[in-house]
C-alpha cells in the first residue's frame, strides 16, 4: 500500500505537484480568457457567475495552491501536494460509491498520450466490480474546431476509455489518440447513449471537455486538472463538477501509476 507520505514524495519528485511545468504566464492567460468567456478555456462549461480574473486567481489559489499574488506574472506555477492528496481521497470515494452500487460509468480523455493508462486501470477495476463501462457512439464522426481549422475526428474506445482519433487513423500502435479540450466528444457519447435507450452513466470520469461537458449536462463528473485549466475548478465551485484533482496533466504516463494504485486502494478496488 502506498502511504500518504510516499504519495506526497512521488507527487513532488514527478512534478505532478509542487513546482510544475505549467508556467505562470500560461495560467494567467487562461484566467484572462476564461473571464472573457472564451470557449477555448470554458471547455463545455457555462458558468453561472461572472468570474473576474482576480476571482479566478483566488479560486485557483484556494483549490490548487498557486500564488494569489497578481503581481507574480512569470516563472513556474505551484500545486500544493496536500490539496492533491485530499482531492485524490475524494476521487476515490466517488469510485467506491459507484462500485458498491455497480453503477454504469463513462470514461474519456483529451490527453490520451499521458492519461490513457490511468483511466484504463480505473475502467478495468470498475468493470471487475460489476460496473458497466459504457462505450456509446463508437466510431462516430465529430467535427472539432482546432487552431488549424475544422477537423474531423472519430470517437474510439481503448480499454473502455473514450478518445478521439483524426479521421482516417486506423489504431496504429504509436498513435494512442488526439489531444483535445473539446466537450463535443462527451456530448456526442451521452447523446448516443440516450438515443439508444440504454443505461446512462451515473459517473463520468475524465479531463477537460469530458468533465466539464458532462457536468454541464447534469451528470456527476470527476477528474484531474492543471493550473491553467480553471474551468473544472469553477465547475466544482458552482456545483456542476463533483471532484477535481489538481495536478500536472502533462508528465510521463508512467508517473500516474502510483496515483492509480493509491485511489484504487482507497476505493477498496483491485487493480
MARLOKE-534342 format. One record per residue: residue in three letters; x, y, z of N, C-alpha, C in turn. Coordinates in steps of 0.001 Angstrom, whole numbers, padded with zeros to 6 digits, always signed. Layout:
<nodes>
ALAXYZXYZXYZ/...
</nodes>
This chain:
<nodes>
UNK+000846-001207+000000+000000+000000+000000+000875+001249+000000/UNK+000531+002213-000850+001255+003464-000927+000785+004382+000197/UNK+001692+004759+001077+001324+005640+002177+001146+007067+001670/UNK+000495+007885+002481+000302+009283+002100+001656+009985+001979/UNK+002570+009657+002877+003901+010266+002818+004607+009879+001516/UNK+004504+008607+001136+005129+008146-000109+004449+008786-001318/UNK+003133+008938-001248+002411+009579-002347+002846+011027-002496/UNK+002928+011741-001400+003379+013136-001452+004782+013230-002039/UNK+005657+012328-001620+007027+012332-002130+007036+012087-003638/UNK+006190+011167-004089+006117+010897-005527+005574+012100-006285/UNK+004534+012729-005757+003957+013895-006419+005015+014975-006645/UNK+005843+015178-005645+006883+016198-005745+008009+015762-006674/UNK+008438+014499-006560+009551+014011-007380+009177+013981-008859/UNK+007942+013610-009158+007485+013527-010549+006989+014870-011070/UNK+006959+015868-010208+006462+017203-010533+005002+017178-010974/UNK+004272+016226-010412+002815+016248-010546+002229+017349-009676/UNK+002913+017646-008599+002574+018744-007698+003884+019407-007286/UNK+003783+020379-006383+004963+021189-006112+005168+022143-007275/UNK+006400+022421-007628+006685+023255-008796+006463+022424-010051/UNK+005498+022839-010872+005104+022054-012043+005601+022717-013322/UNK+005470+022005-014425+005981+022510-015702+005133+023649-016260/UNK+003874+023727-015851+002989+024776-016345+003490+026140-015888/UNK+003628+027046-016823+004171+028360-016480+003095+029278-015921/UNK+003549+030240-015143+002629+031243-014600+001961+032020-015734/UNK+002715+032287-016791+002151+033006-017925+000994+032230-018548/UNK+001147+030915-018706+000084+030091-019258-001172+030149-018391/UNK-000961+030035-017085-002105+030038-016175-002834+031371-016211/UNK-002101+032462-016111-002735+033779-016101-003444+034061-017420/UNK-002867+033600-018519-003521+033772-019818-004858+033027-019830/UNK-004887+031823-019291-006133+031059-019247-007180+031752-018389/UNK-006750+032358-017269-007701+033053-016411-008287+034272-017137/UNK-007440+034974-017900-007930+036122-018669-008956+035673-019716/UNK-008638+034595-020411-009535+034098-021449-010842+033590-020851/UNK-010742+032921-019703-011955+032425-019053-012836+033592-018628/UNK-012239+034613-018064-013005+035790-017629-013705+036444-018815/UNK-013109+036314-020018-013709+036869-021235-014665+035881-021906/UNK-014917+034732-021258-015828+033691-021760-015356+033120-023099/UNK-014065+032927-023234-013528+032320-024448-013823+030821-024418/UNK-014527+030277-025421-014894+028854-025397-013702+027916-025377/UNK-012544+028376-025792-011352+027515-025765-010964+027121-024355/UNK-011277+027951-023381-010949+027613-021991-012190+027298-021161/UNK-013387+027623-021679-014608+027211-020980-014815+025698-021102/UNK-014338+025107-022196-014362+023662-022492-015663+022967-022066/UNK-016767+023586-022454-018065+022973-022215-018825+023508-021028/UNK-018171+024323-020199-018823+024873-019020-019516+026187-019374/UNK-020687+026397-018815-021408+027668-018936-021537+028233-017528/UNK-020541+028984-017085-020511+029420-015682-021719+030268-015305/UNK-022169+030064-014085-023281+030862-013574-022803+032264-013194/UNK-021616+032357-012616-021085+033637-012172-020289+034340-013250/UNK-019977+035621-012991-019216+036417-013956-017737+036020-013963/UNK-017174+035735-012810-015789+035264-012657-014762+036195-013309/UNK-014379+037212-012552-013307+038103-012991-011969+037366-012910/UNK-010963+037944-013544-009639+037328-013499-009140+037241-012056/UNK-009418+038259-011261-008990+038261-009867-009692+037146-009084/UNK-010979+036977-009315-011717+035916-008626-011207+034538-009031/UNK-010846+034379-010289-010308+033098-010752-008971+032803-010096/UNK-008129+033827-009987-006831+033635-009344-007018+033229-007881/UNK-007959+033855-007206-008224+033497-005809-008764+032072-005699/UNK-009635+031687-006633-010166+030322-006635-009053+029310-006845/UNK-008177+029567-007816-007104+028624-008118-006078+028577-006998/UNK-005889+029679-006299-005019+029667-005123-005611+028781-004036/UNK-006935+028852-003883-007612+028048-002863-007640+026573-003230/UNK-007931+026246-004494-008122+024850-004901-006826+024150-005296/UNK-005852+024919-005814-004599+024318-006293-003390+024665-005432/UNK-003401+025874-004889-002227+026321-004145-001324+027247-004930/UNK-001785+027726-006106-000974+028689-006849-000890+029986-006056/UNK+000074+030813-006391+000202+032099-005714-000994+032978-006030/UNK-001533+033606-005002-002668+034522-005180-002207+035938-005501/UNK-000908+036145-005584-000338+037469-005843-000404+037760-007340/UNK-001257+038692-007742-001410+039014-009160-000156+039668-009734/UNK+000727+040132-008869+001966+040748-009352+002993+039707-009771/UNK+002761+038459-009378+003666+037386-009808+003195+036908-011180/UNK+003946+037278-012210+003490+037038-013579+004416+036142-014395/UNK+005456+035602-013780+006381+034756-014538+006873+033612-013665/UNK+007596+032711-014285+008112+031544-013559+007191+030350-013709/UNK+007421+029338-012880+006604+028125-012914+005510+028199-011863/UNK+004391+027586-012167+003299+027580-011200+003511+026470-010169/UNK+002710+026513-009114+002874+025596-007990+001527+024967-007638/UNK+001559+023673-007358+000391+022963-006848+000739+022411-005474/UNK-000111+022654-004511+000107+022161-003155-000164+020655-003126/UNK+000825+019809-002839+000600+018359-002858-000461+017896-001872/UNK-000629+018623-000768-001661+018231+000189-003052+018384-000411/UNK-003247+019419-001213-004530+019593-001888-004759+018458-002885/UNK-003702+018014-003528-003815+016890-004458-004209+015618-003721/UNK-003587+015357-002575-003901+014154-001796-005351+014180-001332/UNK-005799+015317-000813-007184+015444-000334-008162+015188-001481/UNK-007856+015748-002647-008736+015556-003795-008714+014110-004282/UNK-007565+013452-004237-007491+012042-004615-008341+011182-003683/UNK-008365+011538-002411-009220+010807-001463-010694+010981-001827/UNK-011088+012203-002178-012478+012447-002576-012794+011728-003885/UNK-011835+011701-004791-011969+010978-006061-012207+009495-005783/UNK-011425+008929-004881-011560+007511-004527-012927+007225-003900/UNK-013436+008156-003122-014757+007974-002512-015847+007847-003570/UNK-015746+008627-004640-016745+008546-005701-016612+007220-006448/UNK-015383+006742-006645-015184+005431-007273-015802+004332-006409/UNK-015563+004403-005115-016089+003395-004199-017614+003386-004230/UNK-018210+004564-004316-019664+004659-004313-020279+003973-005535/UNK-019758+004272-006725-020338+003653-007922-020035+002162-007956/UNK-018867+001762-007429-018536+000341-007402-019475-000425-006477/UNK-019790+000156-005337-020692-000506-004392-022087-000679-004981/UNK-022488+000230-005844-023817+000169-006462-023797-000495-007833/UNK-022593-000891-008303-022438-001455-009651-023082-000548-010687/UNK-022848+000751-010541-023484+001746-011396-022711+001895-012708/UNK-023397+002240-013783-022707+002439-015061-021829+003687-015044/UNK-020712+003615-015744-019751+004715-015778-019309+004970-017214/UNK-018817+006167-017449-018248+006548-018733-016908+007213-018471/UNK-015879+006781-019173-014552+007360-019013-014070+007905-020345/UNK-013416+009075-020308-012898+009660-021538-011772+010625-021258/UNK-010895+010799-022235-009755+011688-022038-009420+012471-023299/UNK-009002+013706-023088-008433+014517-024152-006926+014498-024120/UNK-006365+013735-023168-004918+013594-023013-004515+012120-023106/UNK-004835+011441-024210-004541+010000-024260-003064+009660-024170/UNK-002194+010537-024651-000763+010242-024590-000259+010168-023151/UNK-000922+010864-022246-000472+010936-020856-001359+010139-019903/UNK-002673+010215-020096-003600+009742-019063-004383+008488-019420/UNK-004190+007949-020614-004957+006774-021009-004758+005611-020044/UNK-003528+005347-019654-003254+004234-018740-003927+004418-017389/UNK-003953+005652-016895-004601+005954-015619-006088+005600-015690/UNK-006771+006091-016717-008204+005824-016839-008486+004358-017148/UNK-007643+003735-017972-007878+002330-018339-007822+001430-017112/UNK-006906+001710-016192-006832+000913-014965-008084+001105-014123/UNK-008613+002324-014085-009868+002568-013364-011015+001820-014025/UNK-011051+001850-015362-012108+001143-016088-012054-000351-015800/UNK-010849-000925-015792-010694-002355-015511-011215-002687-014117/UNK-010846-001859-013136-011238-002130-011752-012744-001965-011561/UNK-013313-000939-012167-014753-000716-012034-015544-001818-012746/UNK-015043-002266-013881-015694-003371-014582-015661-004638-013739/UNK-014510-004910-013116-014383-006086-012263-015319-006008-011066/UNK-015662-004777-010645-016576-004584-009513-018042-004672-009928/UNK-018290-004869-011220-019664-005022-011686-020260-003811-012371/UNK-019463-002751-012517-019962-001556-013195-019950-001764-014714/UNK-020979-001316-015380-020971-001317-016841-020138-000122-017307/UNK-019053-000407-018027-018218+000654-018589-018758+000936-019993/UNK-019424+002061-020142-020173+002358-021357-019257+002796-022498/UNK-019646+002436-023730-018870+002819-024915-019814+003310-026021/UNK-020636+004308-025749-021593+004771-026764-020918+005550-027889/UNK-021564+005534-029054-021130+006309-030229-019769+005883-030758/UNK-019409+004628-030580-018155+004104-031105-018065+004380-032613/UNK-016973+005010-033041-016747+005291-034453-017444+006518-034989/UNK-018225+007208-034157-018982+008382-034621-018032+009511-035037/UNK-018344+010177-036142-017542+011309-036605-017909+012570-035817/UNK-016904+013340-035453-017110+014587-034707-016240+015667-035345/UNK-016832+016784-035708-016086+017915-036256-015709+018854-035120/UNK-014413+019040-034928-013901+019845-033825-013066+020993-034382/UNK-013343+022201-033905-012548+023360-034312-011218+023349-033573/UNK-010125+023401-034324-008778+023441-033762-008099+024724-034232/UNK-006891+024936-033766-006166+026136-034215-005810+026054-035697/UNK-005943+024870-036295-005670+024686-037717-006958+024690-038540/UNK-008098+024966-037890-009375+024962-038574-010240+023793-038136/UNK-011323+023565-038864-012250+022490-038521-011663+021153-038968/UNK-011575+020217-038031-011028+018892-038320-012054+017831-037928/UNK-012069+016745-038688-012966+015631-038392-012220+014552-037626/UNK-012825+014117-036516-012258+013066-035682-013274+011938-035531/UNK-012795+010781-035140-013662+009649-034842-013573+009316-033364/UNK-014724+009082-032748-014759+008679-031351-014407+007194-031261/UNK-013434+006879-030428-012971+005500-030287-012854+005176-028804/UNK-012740+003889-028496-012569+003446-027113-011399+002478-027044/UNK-010522+002720-026097-009393+001836-025838-009488+001372-024394/UNK-009665+000090-024188-009824-000492-022855-010923+000228-022061/UNK-011981+000585-022764-013112+001214-022104-013005+002711-021925/UNK-011948+003322-022446-011735+004766-022291-011935+005457-023638/UNK-012804+006453-023664-013080+007178-024897-011962+008165-025216/UNK-011705+008308-026505-010751+009292-027011-011126+009569-028456/UNK-010485+010540-029055-010742+010812-030464-009471+010600-031271/UNK-009661+010158-032505-008563+009984-033448-008867+010818-034689/UNK-007823+011345-035287-008009+012050-036548-008635+011096-037555/UNK-009587+011583-038321-010290+010740-039286-009302+010080-040237/UNK-009432+008760-040390-008536+008012-041265-007424+007306-040542/UNK-007207+007623-039249-006170+006946-038473-006716+005608-037993/UNK-006042+004531-038307-006538+003184-038022-005765+002513-036888/UNK-005889+003047-035687-005347+002418-034499-003877+001981-034601/UNK-002970+002773-035193-001571+002349-035184-001047+002319-033761/UNK-000112+001421-033504+000374+001239-032138+001002+002473-031536/UNK+001544+003356-032385+002227+004537-031864+001296+005745-031747/UNK+000008+005579-032042-000904+006713-032058-002077+006452-031116/UNK-001919+006776-029824-002981+006460-028864-004224+007313-029003/UNK-004150+008403-029752-005300+009283-029891-004862+010729-029953/UNK-005817+011608-030228-005515+013024-030391-005752+013792-029093/UNK-005004+014874-028956-005167+015772-027816-006284+016763-028132/UNK-007262+016868-027256-008337+017833-027437-008913+018260-026101/UNK-009361+019506-026041-010063+020014-024862-011563+020140-025121/UNK-011998+019738-026292-013378+019945-026716-014378+019139-025892/UNK-015552+019726-025596-016624+018983-024933-017478+018186-025915/UNK-017247+018340-027229-018081+017660-028217-018035+016132-028109/UNK-016884+015524-027809-016889+014054-027689-017820+013543-026598/UNK-017809+014169-025424-018685+013675-024349-020146+013985-024663/UNK-020418+015102-025285-021788+015409-025675-022291+014369-026679/UNK-021429+014005-027613-021799+013001-028615-022058+011652-027963/UNK-021179+011254-027052-021324+009965-026377-022594+009916-025536/UNK-022856+010975-024791-024028+010985-023923-025318+011043-024733/UNK-025312+011793-025825-026500+011852-026679-026779+010490-027302/UNK-025724+009801-027727-025903+008479-028323-026434+007483-027305/UNK-025940+007564-026075-026426+006667-025022-027903+006907-024754/UNK-028315+008171-024737-029724+008494-024500-030592+008026-025670/UNK-030103+008229-026903-030866+007818-028084-031053+006306-028135/UNK-030039+005573-027669-030103+004112-027703-031048+003553-026656/UNK-031431+004371-025695-032348+003926-024649-031707+003003-023634/UNK-030387+002915-023669-029684+002062-022714-029354+002824-021446/UNK-028504+002268-020612-028156+002963-019369-027348+004226-019636/UNK-027554+005206-018800-026749+006424-018817-025752+006347-017667/UNK-024601+006962-017814-023608+006876-016743-024055+007603-015483/UNK-023775+006988-014359-024012+007665-013085-022769+008413-012626/UNK-021662+008166-013325-020432+008905-013055-019639+008979-014353/UNK-019173+010187-014685-018273+010392-015817-016906+010749-015255/UNK-015888+010048-015717-014525+010240-015242-013681+010703-016424/UNK-013066+011864-016307-012289+012356-017433-011643+013690-017143/UNK-011143+014321-018181-010453+015602-018050-011018+016597-019065/UNK-010660+017843-018893-011006+018903-019822-012479+018873-020246/UNK-012734+018757-021564-014102+018789-022046-014951+017645-021555/UNK-014329+016511-021201-015107+015376-020706-015742+015699-019358/UNK-014963+016236-018435-015510+016506-017109-016417+017735-017123/UNK-016016+018787-017851-016834+019995-017868-018101+019804-018701/UNK-017966+019146-019863-019126+018917-020711-020169+018044-020039/UNK-019713+016983-019362-020653+016099-018663-021293+016806-017481/UNK-020489+017522-016712-021030+018236-015555-022055+019275-015956/UNK-021805+019979-017064-022739+020991-017530-024077+020379-017922/UNK-024052+019112-018358-025279+018430-018755-025984+017750-017581/UNK-025432+017903-016381-026093+017374-015198-025632+016008-014747/UNK-024569+015480-015350-024015+014202-014928-022929+014434-013885/UNK-022854+013549-012891-021776+013682-011929-020461+013409-012645/UNK-019491+014299-012455-018232+014206-013180-017063+014482-012254/UNK-015982+013706-012438-014770+013868-011641-013558+013732-012552/UNK-012454+014362-012157-011249+014214-012953-010150+015159-012526/UNK-008981+015037-013145-007839+015894-012826-007838+017173-013656/UNK-007097+018182-013186-006934+019418-013950-005667+020130-013500/UNK-005070+020835-014437-003820+021566-014203-004126+023008-013795/UNK-003073+023756-013472-003245+025139-013009-003725+026075-014103/UNK-003556+025688-015379-004019+026539-016467-005383+026094-016986/UNK-006086+025272-016204-007427+024797-016565-008433+025228-015493/UNK-008847+026493-015490-009751+026948-014430-011163+026376-014528/UNK-011596+025958-015721-012992+025559-015910-013450+024448-014968/UNK-012708+023334-014830-013183+022304-013898-013310+022804-012460/UNK-012396+023675-012051-012436+024187-010683-013611+025150-010494/UNK-013922+025928-011527-015112+026777-011459-016359+025896-011400/UNK-016370+024843-012216-017491+023913-012183-017677+023299-010809/UNK-016575+022954-010169-016659+022395-008814-017182+023443-007842/UNK-016701+024669-007959-017143+025728-007058-018628+026022-007229/UNK-019140+025878-008454-020548+026174-008717-021440+024940-008590/UNK-020838+023768-008388-021622+022568-008138-021908+021677-009320/UNK-021381+022008-010502-021635+021159-011670-020603+020056-011841/UNK-019463+020186-011188-018420+019157-011204-018209+018684-009775/UNK-018135+017378-009589-018099+016812-008249-016723+016906-007595/UNK-015690+016400-008271-014330+016369-007707-013328+016744-008791/UNK-012402+017637-008462-011300+017976-009359-009992+017763-008608/UNK-009092+017010-009213-007792+016722-008603-006743+017640-009218/UNK-006172+018567-008447-005152+019449-009017-003826+018706-009208/UNK-003369+018633-010445-002076+018012-010748-001658+018395-012156/UNK-000393+018222-012446+000114+018452-013795-000365+017303-014672/UNK-001093+017622-015734-001663+016576-016588-000803+016280-017812/UNK+000454+016725-017784+001299+016537-018956+002616+015840-018701/UNK+002744+015139-017579+004003+014443-017310+003976+013058-017952/UNK+005056+012296-017798+005132+010964-018381+003999+010076-017879/UNK+003471+009243-018774+002301+008435-018436+002547+007504-017256/UNK+003764+006970-017130+004016+006033-016031+004066+006723-014676/UNK+004210+008045-014656+004226+008762-013385+002856+008773-012710/UNK+001790+008454-013466+000451+008426-012878+000126+007075-012246/UNK+000975+006070-012457+000679+004734-011941+000548+004696-010416/UNK+001428+005353-009656+001233+005348-008196-000085+005994-007771/UNK-000568+006984-008532-001852+007597-008213-002980+006598-008447/UNK-002838+005812-009520-003821+004771-009799-003899+003796-008639/UNK-002744+003315-008198-002712+002349-007091-003309+002959-005835/UNK-003001+004222-005598-003491+004872-004379-005014+004980-004381/UNK-005607+005484-005476-007061+005686-005464-007804+004354-005477/UNK-007275+003354-006172-007939+002058-006176-007878+001409-004803/UNK-006757+001591-004116-006651+001045-002749-007616+001772-001819/UNK-007679+003089-001923-008580+003866-001084-010046+003537-001373/UNK-010327+003173-002626-011692+002822-003006-012006+001346-002754/UNK-011010+000609-002228-011160-000831-001978-011484-001585-003267/UNK-010798-001190-004338-010939-001848-005632-009613-002507-005995/UNK-009680-003686-006589-008453-004340-007032-008097-003829-008405/UNK-006785-003728-008685-006336-003224-009986-006288-004365-010982/
</nodes>
